Amino acid sequence: MSRLPTVTPRQVIAALEKAGFIVDHQTGSHVVLWSKSDDQRVVVPWHNRDLGRGLTLRIIKSAGLTRDEFMKLLK
């Protein structure tokens, strides 16, 4: 298993959109995405810096994805 790269919030949101999530709304500096298929919400902080690997991993798990699935969606 390869190491999870540091990614920007824009890259995370784009990958989640490929996985079927839709941007629902933004509250302050957090973007809320929603999945219609399983009625699941994921919150991504919107900052001008890279997200840490730990935070990215928590976002991936809350979206119900594996690390490998997320890596494929980034490409």
Buried (B, 14 or more C-beta within 10 A) or exposed (E): EEEBEEBBBEBBBBBBEEBBBEEBEEEEEEBBBBBEEEEBEBEBBBEEEBBEEEBBBEBBEEBEBEBEEBBEBEE
